[in-house]
Amino acid sequence: MKDISEVISNGLCIGCGVCAYSDLINKTAFSKKHDQNIPVLNSENCNDQLAFDICPGKGYKILAESNNLFNNVQYDLEIGHIFNQYAAYSNDKEIMKNASSGGMMSQIAIYLLEEKIVDRVLTTQFRYDSGVKTKCILAKDKGEILHSQGSKYCPVDLSEVIREIKYKKFRVAIIGTPCQIAGIRRIQQRDIEFKRKVIFTIGNFCGGIKRFDNINLISRIKGIDPFNIDFFRFRGDGQPGSMMIKEKGGKTIEIPYPKYVGLNGLSKHLRCHLCVDATAELADVACGDAWLPRFLKDPDPWSVVITRNQETDILMKKMIESNKITVQSISIEEIKTSQHENLYSKKIRQKSRFYLYKILGYTLPSFDGGYHDNKIKIWTEIKVYSKHKIKYILEVMHLFNFVYRVIKK
């Protein structure tokens, strides 16, 4: 790939909107074909080198960039640089009311605002003007953070707030996925002023996203018009939480997580299948679910928190001292166990997956490592790839639910 148009044509654009930082691109628009926002290209900007350089969809130097950010900090190939690690949850009942685990991303963001360490926090909310979509805001208070709570397993476009950060004088913290954080880091490398403004990054552990059609299909299966929804969440109300869909003046349905994941034949985004970053390795702090028996049996839901530098760890300790959070010790091996499925896919199987996808003619994102250089086991990847393709074909033919119910019985 040599330009941003090739990232799009090869299915590797994740709709993050980071490329809109470039004044030549500067905006995105929704594409029905891609079911997400993509950059608005023309004959003048399709070869824009800046947009291409900062695009995380094409891949990034995960090892070199993380080493540059967190030099001399312990490194683990599967979860990145580790200054310290915690199991934790917020002591704020308002945060925990709608949290799907320990509420730590929201708690950290609110603490940064209340202590005036930052002026704004980039976060994501749902909007409902044309079906369920996402919108990014620069939250300025606790209420806006609480309104943004919850996982967003769908495309999120940062373009408008990236432009706002570029041209305003806010000190900003950014909540984002591993690839979004990677794009932000690429901008910071090229723009010292932007680096001064974005002073903190909060990344979530990520297994990938699906198209917005995923929400529409699940809604229709449950008898709800996806264009008549006035509330939606993927997860919330405890751990592991549930999906909730509310229809305007109509019914409300809840589906336990992760039961709804298999309700249609849509697979993850192509770029998500080809990702090697499971735990936001370029973020100052990374948070995920504590999927371990000793935490799942606890009435309080817990998060895993990884700090990647001393400054962030000092912040955690200040929150502990001020009784903002409750923490327990957790080992690196326990973190790996809690995230086993995602780490196994992205770190151990990835070399074999790259090998298969290359044989099949896919253009791959480029990384400088970040996954195990192990023996290729092609048969496993063939089976997984074939399963995804068969499910998708059945979905397109409107046969998936019938076949799913038969197999389930």
Secondary structure, 3 states (H helix, E strand, C coil): CCCHHHHHHCCCCCCCCHHHHCCCCCCEEEECCCCEEEECCCCCCCCCHHHHHHCCCCCCCHHHHHHHHCCCCEEECCCEEECEEEEEEECCHHHHHCCCCCCHHHHHHHHHHHCCCCCEEEEEEEECCCCCEEEEEEECCHHHHHHCCCCCCCCCCCHHHHHHHHHCCCCEEEEECHHHHHHHHHHHHHCHHHHHHEEEEEEECCCCCCCCHHHHHHHHHCCCCHHHEEEEECCCCCCCCEEEEEECCCCEEEEECCHHHHCCCCCCCHHHHCCCCCCCCCCCEEEEECCCHHHHCCCCCCEEEEECCHHHHHHHHHHHHCCCEEEECCCHHHHHHHCHHHHHHHHHCHHHHHHHHHHCCCCCCCCCCCCCCCCCCHHHHHHHHHHHHHHHHHHHCCCHHHHHHHHHC
